[in-house]
Amino acid sequence: MFTHLKNIDTAFKYIRQFSIFLIIGNVITMCFCIYKNAQVVSQAQNRIHILYDGKVLEAIASDRKNNLPVELRDHIKTFHEYFFDLSPDDKAIEANVSKALYLADESAKREYDNLKESGYYNNLISANISQEIKVDSTILEGNQFPYTFTCYATEKLVRSSGTVTRKLVTRGEVRDLNIQTDNNPHGFLIQHWEVLANRDTTIIDQ
């Protein structure tokens, strides 16, 4: 009888050990399945399907942090192009500058008012001068908002009597607005903006 009870006790121990291993195995399997499922969902969310020319194309979405320097430089470039690309037309100048002011704070408005009061825009219109800008490089400093930048650009003033080339250097900061709009697609704002240099380099007479 004691032998029979000993066999039952041994069998119960084996069953208990097997049950414990089975439960542990199920828990590990479930955790692995949950992890893989979350990984698949994350990858699926990063995939974007674009309809182009009647064809469905697949693209991979990337984290904004990976493209942040590119977006910052493009925002700075766009602002400078709106602010300094000018035609000898008061409505065109006002339209361009208005677009630029959506991308910057009152420091840009202050610079615009100074140029306007000094008669700069009236001189462009009366002399039929068109002004073009090319951003050569933008240097970003810092690793968090607000980022400090220095922008180096070349201005070209074209008139009937010749062409004047200028070197433009500006400096400012960029902060994140945490909201994107049609007028500010990147959702950044330039602040404490100032013109450090804007001097003639070459004059070509026609």
Backbone as a ProteinNet text record, in pm:
[ID]
protein_1_A
[PRIMARY]
MFTHLKNIDTAFKYIRQFSIFLIIGNVITMCFCIYKNAQVVSQAQNRIHILYDGKVLEAIASDRKNNLPVELRDHIKTFHEYFFDLSPDDKAIEANVSKALYLADESAKREYDNLKESGYYNNLISANISQEIKVDSTILEGNQFPYTFTCYATEKLVRSSGTVTRKLVTRGEVRDLNIQTDNNPHGFLIQHWEVLANRDTTIIDQ
[TERTIARY]
82.3	0	86.3	192	282.9	353.7	386.1	450.3	355.7	228.7	128	114.5	112.9	104	228	344.9	470.5	469	415.7	407.8	313.9	202.9	107.3	171.9	247.1	313.8	418.1	493.9	594.9	528.5	417.8	345.7	290.6	241.5	187.9	296.9	418.9	531.9	567.3	569.5	599.3	494.3	367.3	259	269.7	303.1	315.9	431.3	545.7	660.7	627	560.5	523.5	428	333.1	236.7	306.4	404.7	478.1	555.8	627.2	702.1	608.3	490.3	393.1	342	313.9	266.7	374.1	499.6	610.6	629	620.7	634.8	525.3	401	290	307.2	355.4	377.5	484.1	594.8	702.2	651.1	574.6	519.3	426.2	340.1	247.5	321.7	423.9	502.9	571	625.6	692.1	591.7	472	369	324.3	308.4	269	376.9	503.5	614.8	619.1	607.6	613	493.7	377.2	257.2	272.4	326.8	350.1	451.3	551.6	654.2	593.2	508.1	443.3	350.8	275.3	185.2	264	377.2	460.8	515.7	560.2	611	500.4	380.7	268.2	229.5	239.4	206.3	307	428.7	532.6	528.4	437.3	424.9	311.2	342.7	245	224.2	98.5	67.7	25.6	92.8	70.2	15.1	-91	-147.2	-84.1	-4.6	66.7	49	-8.6	-26.5	-101.2	-202.3	-283.3	-220.3	-104.2	-35.2	-22	-35.2	-19.8	126.2	192.3	332.8	342.6	438	458.1	579.1	561.9	671.6	686	802.5	831.6	832.1	750.6	749.5	863.8	932.6	1044.4	1012.2	1081.4	1063.9	1106.2	1031	1061.4	1199.5	1244.8	1376.7	1486	1466	1567	1578.6	1466.3	1465.2	1467.3	1484.2	1473.7	1571.4	1700.6	1791.6	1750.6	1702	1658.4	1537.8	1440.9	1322.2	1356.5	1447.3	1487.7	1552.7	1645.1	1712.7	1614.6	1518.1	1420	1330	1292.8	1212.1	1287.8	1415.5	1497.8	1515.1	1539.1	1555	1427.1	1313.6	1185.3	1158.2	1185.3	1165.3	1249.1	1376.7	1465.3	1423.9	1378.2	1333	1208.8	1114.1	995.6	1032	1125.3	1157.8	1242.1	1331.4	1427.9	1407	1322.5	1289.4	1181.5	1220.1	1129.7	1122.2	1000.6	977.5	945.2	965.7	934.4	784	711.7	566.4	525.2	456.8	425.7	337.3	241.8	154.4	230.5	322	402.6	495.4	553.7	641.5	563.8	445	363	318.7	285.1	241.2	354.5	474.1	588.4	627.8	636.3	675.9	570.9	444.3	337.9	355.7	395	422.7	540.9	642.3	761.3	726.7	636.3	605.1	528.2	467.7	405.8	511.5	634.7	741.4	834.5	810	900.8	821	889.8	823.6	837.5	817.1	815.3	951.4	1059	1190.3	1195.3	1129.2	1122.7	1032.6	922.4	832.2	904.6	987.8	1064.2	1162.5	1229.2	1322.4	1247.6	1130.3	1047.6	1006.6	962.3	921	1037.9	1156.8	1275.4	1307.4	1301.6	1328	1222.1	1098.5	989.3	1002.7	1033.9	1047.8	1167.8	1270.9	1390.6	1371.3	1257.8	1230.7	1291.7	1335.4	1403.2	1311.7	1189.6	1097.8	1053.8	1036.4	1001.1	1112.8	1237.9	1351.4	1352.2	1320.5	1313.6	1207.9	1092.4	981.4	1011.9	1061.1	1087	1199.7	1297.8	1411.6	1391.4	1274.4	1245.7	1354.6	1386.8	1490.4	1422.5	1467	1421	1533	1494.6	1593.1	1571.9	1680	1674.9	1774.9	1745.2	1834.2	1859	1980.8	2016.1	2083.8	2022.7	2080.4	2196.3	2315.9	2435.3	2450.9	2432.7	2445.6	2377.3	2336.1	2275.1	2340.1	2398.5	2466.2	2375.6	2347.5	2264	2351.5	2314.7	2387.7	2291.4	2341.3	2258.6	2199.4	2139.4	2078	1936.8	1880	1741	1685.7	1553	1490.6	1512.4	1532	1542.7	1682	1686.1	1812.2	1859.5	1987.9	2047	2100.2	2081.5	2128.3	2199.6	2288.5	2351.3	2332.2	2273.5	2241	2330.5	2393.4	2478.5	2409.7	2391.7	2319.3	2381.9	2344.1	2388.4	2265.7	2268.5	2159.8	2203.7	2108.3	2136.8	2029.2	2072.2	1981.3	1999.8	1895.8	1902.9	1824.7	1893.6	1828.2	1873	1813.8	1846.7	1991	2047.8	2183.8	2291.4	2252.6	2352.7	2300.9	2392.1	2357.8	2451.3	2394.3	2472	2457.6	2570.1	2568.2	2608.2	2531.9	2558.5	2572.6	2651	2662	2577.1	2487.1	2395.3	2424.6	2433.9	2453	2348.8	2268.9	2169.2	2184.6	2126.4	2134.9	2003.9	1970.1	1847.7	1832.1	1713.5	1679.7	1552.5	1535.2	1413.7	1354	1227.2	1159.1	1044.7	999.8	894.8	759.4	664.8	530.9	440.1	484.3	406	272.8	263.8	143.8	183.6	125	154.3	29.5	47.4	-64.4	-28.5	-126.4	-100.4	1.5	-1.1	93.2	228.9	233.7	358.8	364.6	394.1	385	483.9	597.3	694.5	660.6	584.2	548.3	660	753.5	861.4	840.6	910	903.4	1043.4	1085.1	1214	1197.5	1289.7	1282.3	1419.7	1419.9	1544.6	1627.7	1559.8	1627.6	1691.2	1814.2	1883.4	1975.2	1993.8	2084.6	2222.1	2319.4	2454.9	2534.6	2512.5	2587.3	2504.3	2511.7	2444	2520.6	2628.9	2721.2	2741.1	2768.4	2796	2930.2	2933.5	3058.1	3103.1	3007.1	3041.5	2933.5	2975.7	2882.2	2915.5	2818.4	2839.3	2751.5	2812.9	2738.3	2708.1	2594	2554.8	2558.7
-120.6	0	126.4	124	238.3	258	144.4	152.4	217.1	181.3	236.3	388.4	430.3	572.4	647.4	581.4	644.6	664.3	565.6	577.7	691.9	703.9	813.1	948.9	958	1084.8	1122	1020.8	1045	1089.9	1020.4	1056.8	1199.3	1236.8	1372.5	1477.5	1447.3	1539.7	1559	1447.8	1458	1541.5	1516.1	1591.5	1739.7	1769.6	1909.2	1978	1908.5	1964.8	1987.8	1890	1902.7	2020	2035.4	2145.4	2280.5	2287.3	2413.5	2447.6	2348.8	2371.6	2410.7	2348.4	2378	2521.5	2563.1	2700.3	2801.6	2774.4	2864.8	2874	2757.1	2756.1	2835.8	2824.1	2899.5	3049.7	3088.3	3230.6	3287.6	3212.4	3257.9	3270.5	3169.7	3170.8	3289.6	3318.2	3430	3563.2	3577.8	3701.2	3722.7	3615.6	3624.9	3663.6	3604.4	3635.8	3781.4	3829.2	3968.7	4063.2	4030.6	4114	4118.5	4002.4	3996.4	4068.2	4053.1	4119	4271	4320.8	4464.6	4514	4431.8	4468	4476.2	4381.2	4379.9	4500.5	4533	4648.4	4777.4	4789.2	4908.5	4924	4813.2	4818.5	4854	4801.5	4830.5	4977	5037.1	5178.2	5267.2	5219.5	5297.5	5284.3	5203.3	5185.2	5271.4	5347.1	5437.3	5394.6	5390.3	5357.6	5485	5511.4	5633.7	5596.2	5664	5642.9	5743.8	5694.9	5781.9	5730.3	5812.8	5778.5	5645.5	5625.1	5504.1	5380.7	5396.7	5282.4	5304.3	5195.6	5202.3	5173.7	5272.3	5258.7	5255	5178.7	5167.1	5248.4	5326.3	5408	5379.6	5407.7	5385.6	5520.1	5532.3	5654.5	5649.4	5760.5	5766	5860.9	5844.6	5930.2	6072.5	6171.1	6309.4	6349.8	6288.1	6321.4	6293	6190.6	6156.3	6265.2	6334.2	6436.1	6577.7	6592.8	6724.5	6826.2	6796.5	6896.6	6938.3	6841.7	6872.5	6966.1	6936.6	7019.8	7160	7168.3	7299.2	7383.1	7322.7	7397.4	7440.7	7354.5	7389.6	7503.4	7500.9	7609.5	7742.4	7740.8	7861.7	7909.8	7816.9	7852.2	7913	7850.9	7901.1	8041.8	8065	8198.9	8302.7	8273.3	8369.8	8392.8	8288.9	8307	8395.2	8374.2	8459.1	8603.5	8622.2	8756.4	8834.7	8766	8837.6	8820.2	8726.9	8718.1	8822.4	8931.4	9044.6	9087.8	9122.2	9176.4	9324.9	9402.5	9546.3	9571.1	9514.6	9526.5	9525.2	9629.9	9642	9528.4	9482	9373	9241	9218.3	9095.5	9095.7	9212.4	9223.2	9195.6	9258.5	9239.9	9095.1	9029.7	8889.3	8798.6	8820.3	8736.9	8755.8	8881.3	8909.8	8856.7	8864.3	8811.6	8662.6	8589.6	8446.4	8423.8	8510.2	8496.4	8521.3	8614.1	8651	8542.6	8450.3	8334.8	8240.9	8250.8	8157.8	8215.2	8338.5	8402.9	8490	8535.1	8617.4	8765.6	8852.6	8996.4	9051.3	8976.2	9024.6	9039.8	8950.7	8962.9	9079.8	9096.6	9210.8	9341.9	9344.7	9465.6	9497.7	9395.3	9416.1	9465.1	9407.4	9450	9595.7	9634.4	9773.6	9869.5	9830.9	9916.5	9937.2	9827.3	9838.2	9923.1	9906.8	9983.2	10131.3	10165.1	10305	10372.2	10293.3	10349.8	10368.8	10323.7	10339.5	10232.1	10121.5	10017.1	9956.8	9926.2	9863.9	9962.9	10088.9	10190	10206.8	10196	10206.9	10090.5	9969.1	9853.9	9875	9927.6	9945.5	10056.8	10170.8	10285	10257.2	10176.9	10145.4	10013.8	9951.7	9823	9718.7	9703.9	9608.2	9480.7	9368.9	9239.8	9180.9	9129.2	9076.1	8926.6	8850.9	8705.6	8664	8553	8503.6	8354.6	8314.7	8172.7	8142	8052.8	8014.2	7918.6	7960	7878	7768.5	7804.9	7706.3	7757.6	7663.5	7696.6	7610.1	7673.2	7601.9	7601.2	7481.7	7465.3	7437.5	7494.1	7472.7	7424.6	7337.5	7286.6	7150.9	7088.7	6957.4	6951.8	7068.6	7074.6	7213	7224.5	7353.1	7449.5	7579.1	7637	7618.6	7579.4	7563.5	7700.6	7728	7849.9	7821.7	7916.3	7896.1	8020.6	7997.4	8104.6	8070.4	8161.5	8138.1	8224.8	8160.8	8230.2	8222.8	8338	8341	8443.2	8432.9	8526.6	8594.7	8727.2	8805.8	8858	8863.2	8919.1	9022.7	9146.2	9254.5	9286.7	9261.9	9276.7	9400	9488.9	9608.4	9626.2	9719.2	9738.1	9781.6	9851.2	9902.6	9803.7	9694.8	9598.4	9508.3	9429.2	9332.6	9350.5	9354.2	9366.5	9237.6	9182.7	9061.5	9097.4	9045.8	9074.2	8944.4	8951.8	8841.3	8874	8783.2	8802.3	8699.8	8747.2	8658.3	8695.7	8598.7	8623.7	8520.9	8554.1	8465.1	8470.4	8359	8354.3	8220.7	8197	8070.6	8014.4	7883.3	7818.2	7739.2	7762.3	7683.8	7605.9	7504.5	7415.9	7465.1	7481.5	7525.5	7408.2	7286.4	7164.6	7164.8	7242.7	7243.4	7283.9	7217.9	7247.3	7301.6	7404	7465.6	7481.8	7525.6	7548.7	7660.2	7759.5	7871.5	7841.2	7736.7	7698	7544.9	7481.1	7334.3	7259.1	7319.8	7252.2	7267.5	7368.5	7389.8	7447.6	7522	7588.2	7739.2	7809.8	7956.5	8012.2	8100.9	8168.7	8285.3	8297.1	8405.3	8469.8	8592	8668.4	8675.4	8697	8698.3	8834.8	8833.7	8958.1	8939	9047.1	9048.1	9093	9002.8	9035	9108	9072.5	9136.4	9129.4	9237.7	9241.7	9341.4	9295.8	9387.1	9344.5	9445.3	9420.8	9349.1	9253.6	9185.2	9209.4	9206.9	9233	9319.4	9406.5	9491.6	9474.7	9428.2	9406.1	9505.7	9598.9	9697.7	9641.6	9681.4	9639.6	9755.9
0	0	0	82.6	87.5	-46.4	-110.6	-243.7	-342.7	-333.3	-424.7	-403.2	-276.3	-246.2	-292.8	-278.8	-324.2	-473.9	-546.1	-692.1	-732.3	-657.8	-687.2	-661.4	-549.5	-516.1	-620.8	-666.1	-771.2	-900.4	-934.9	-1057.1	-1047	-928.5	-908.3	-924.7	-873.2	-888.2	-1035.4	-1110.3	-1254	-1326.5	-1290.2	-1355	-1320.8	-1193.5	-1151.1	-1222.6	-1234.4	-1305.4	-1452.3	-1512	-1653.6	-1673.3	-1579.4	-1588.2	-1576.6	-1483.5	-1465.9	-1593	-1649.6	-1773.9	-1887.7	-1890.6	-1996.3	-1983.5	-1860	-1836.9	-1874	-1831	-1863.8	-2015.1	-2081.1	-2226	-2295.1	-2243.3	-2301.1	-2281.4	-2161.3	-2133.5	-2226.6	-2242.4	-2332.4	-2474.9	-2517.7	-2653.9	-2673.3	-2575.1	-2584.6	-2589.1	-2504.2	-2504.2	-2638.5	-2694.5	-2824	-2932.6	-2927.5	-3027.4	-3016.4	-2891.2	-2871.5	-2924.5	-2897.6	-2945.2	-3097.4	-3161.4	-3307.4	-3368.8	-3304.7	-3354.8	-3347.6	-3236.4	-3222.7	-3325.2	-3352.2	-3451.3	-3591.2	-3623.9	-3755.7	-3770.4	-3665.5	-3669	-3687.1	-3615.1	-3626.8	-3767.5	-3826.7	-3964.2	-4062.1	-4036.1	-4125.2	-4119.3	-4000.6	-3986.2	-4055.9	-4070.8	-4138.2	-4289.5	-4338.9	-4483.2	-4535.7	-4638.4	-4698.4	-4843.2	-4884.7	-5023.4	-5096.3	-5207	-5283.2	-5420.5	-5460.3	-5593.3	-5688.2	-5781.6	-5874.7	-6015.8	-6100.4	-6241.7	-6257.5	-6173	-6183	-6122.3	-6058.8	-5998.4	-5847.7	-5773	-5628.3	-5594.1	-5533.8	-5496	-5344.4	-5295.7	-5151.5	-5110	-5004.2	-4951.4	-4802.8	-4751	-4609.2	-4537.8	-4434.1	-4353.7	-4253.5	-4236.7	-4143.7	-4029.5	-3920.2	-3803.7	-3838.5	-3788.1	-3821.2	-3773.1	-3663.8	-3610.5	-3712.2	-3795.2	-3894.6	-4000.7	-4029.1	-4133.8	-4078.7	-3947.9	-3885.4	-3943.4	-3957.2	-4016.1	-4157	-4235.6	-4372.7	-4369.2	-4281.1	-4270.1	-4220.2	-4124.2	-4072.1	-4181.1	-4255.5	-4362.9	-4471.3	-4502.1	-4605	-4557.1	-4429.4	-4373.7	-4381.8	-4344.6	-4349.1	-4492.3	-4583.6	-4725.8	-4781.1	-4751.6	-4801.5	-4750.1	-4622.1	-4565.7	-4639.7	-4660.1	-4726.6	-4872.2	-4939	-5077.3	-5083.5	-4992.1	-4989.3	-4955.6	-4863.7	-4814.8	-4914.9	-4987.6	-5071	-5221.8	-5265.7	-5408	-5438.1	-5503.4	-5519.8	-5665.6	-5707.8	-5840.9	-5827.4	-5932.9	-5925.6	-5933.5	-5838.5	-5833.3	-5686	-5642.7	-5500.8	-5449.4	-5532	-5489	-5480.2	-5575.6	-5573	-5452.2	-5420.8	-5304.3	-5176.4	-5165.7	-5045.3	-5029.6	-5141.4	-5136.8	-5091.5	-5144.8	-5108.3	-4962.3	-4920.6	-4782.9	-4684.9	-4722.5	-4636.3	-4613	-4717.1	-4702.5	-4608.6	-4620.7	-4535.2	-4389	-4362.4	-4224.2	-4150.4	-4224.7	-4159.4	-4100.2	-4150.3	-4111.2	-4004.7	-3961.9	-3866.6	-3769.8	-3664.6	-3563.6	-3598.3	-3498.7	-3523	-3566	-3546.5	-3589.7	-3742	-3814.7	-3961.1	-4000.3	-3928.3	-3955.9	-3930.6	-3829.8	-3797.9	-3911.2	-3963.9	-4075.7	-4199.8	-4224.5	-4338.3	-4324	-4203.9	-4180.7	-4199.4	-4155.5	-4172.9	-4321.2	-4397.9	-4542	-4611.4	-4567.1	-4628	-4597.7	-4472.5	-4432.6	-4498.8	-4525.2	-4590	-4740.5	-4794.2	-4936.4	-5024.1	-4963.6	-5040	-5146.1	-5108.9	-5204.6	-5312	-5274.9	-5374.7	-5477	-5432.6	-5525.8	-5623.8	-5574.5	-5664.3	-5771.3	-5729.1	-5823.4	-5923.2	-5874.9	-5963.7	-6062	-6021.5	-6109.7	-6185.7	-6169.6	-6235.7	-6208	-6078.8	-6037.7	-5986.3	-6036.5	-5982.7	-5897.3	-5784.1	-5688.5	-5671.3	-5687.7	-5672.9	-5565.4	-5499.6	-5394.8	-5414.7	-5384.2	-5384.2	-5250.6	-5173.8	-5045.5	-5070.5	-5032.6	-5056.7	-4951	-4825.4	-4718	-4592.5	-4508.7	-4380	-4273.1	-4174.4	-4066.3	-3943.6	-3893.3	-3774.4	-3653.5	-3540.2	-3415.8	-3307.8	-3219.8	-3111.1	-3145	-3045.9	-3065.4	-3009.1	-2981.8	-2938.1	-2969.5	-2968.1	-2996	-2879.8	-2909.7	-3044	-3104.7	-3231.8	-3303.6	-3353	-3336.8	-3390.8	-3531	-3621.6	-3758.9	-3810.3	-3903.8	-3981.4	-4128.6	-4201.7	-4342.8	-4430.8	-4528.6	-4625.6	-4762.7	-4825.2	-4952.3	-5046.7	-5173.6	-5276.3	-5334.9	-5335.1	-5393.6	-5530.5	-5622.6	-5754.4	-5786.3	-5805.2	-5840.9	-5988.7	-6065.1	-6210.8	-6252.8	-6326.2	-6380.9	-6525.8	-6592.3	-6734.5	-6754.7	-6655.9	-6672.3	-6628	-6561.8	-6517.5	-6406.3	-6353.9	-6249.3	-6130.4	-6012.3	-5889.7	-5809.8	-5765.3	-5683.3	-5540.9	-5445.4	-5305	-5226.2	-5120.4	-5026.2	-4903.7	-4871.7	-4760.2	-4650.9	-4527.8	-4412.9	-4307.8	-4266.1	-4162	-4050.5	-3937.3	-3821.8	-3744.3	-3681.2	-3602	-3533.3	-3481.4	-3415.8	-3477.3	-3463.3	-3510	-3394.4	-3367.3	-3264.6	-3327	-3255.6	-3304.9	-3254.8	-3348.2	-3310.9	-3274.2	-3305.9	-3280.2	-3354.3	-3459.8	-3543.3	-3684.5	-3782.6	-3922.5	-3990.2	-4072.7	-4143	-4290.3	-4369.9	-4512.1	-4531.3	-4443.4	-4454.8	-4392.7	-4309.6	-4244.4	-4239.4	-4353	-4361.5	-4272.9	-4240.2	-4153.7	-4005.5	-3971.5	-3831.8	-3747.4	-3811.2	-3738.7	-3742.3	-3655	-3654.5	-3632.1	-3722.2	-3708.6	-3612.2	-3517.5	-3420.2	-3402	-3347.5	-3324.5	-3453.2	-3564.7	-3694.5	-3719.5	-3770.8	-3801.9	-3922.6	-3995.4	-4110.5	-4062.3	-4074.2	-4028.5	-4135.3	-4260.8	-4370.4	-4497.4	-4576.4	-4706.6	-4793.1	-4851.2	-4919.3	-5065	-5149.4	-5291.7	-5307.2	-5399.1	-5428.7	-5572.4	-5665.9	-5806.4	-5869.6	-5960.3	-6036.4	-6184.1	-6261.2	-6404	-6480.7	-6552.1	-6631.8	-6770.1	-6822.1	-6956.7	-7052.8
[MASK]
++++++++++++++++++++++++++++++++++++++++++++++++++++++++++++++++++++++++++++++++++++++++++++++++++++++++++++++++++++++++++++++++++++++++++++++++++++++++++++++++++++++++++++++++++++++++++++++++++++++++++++++

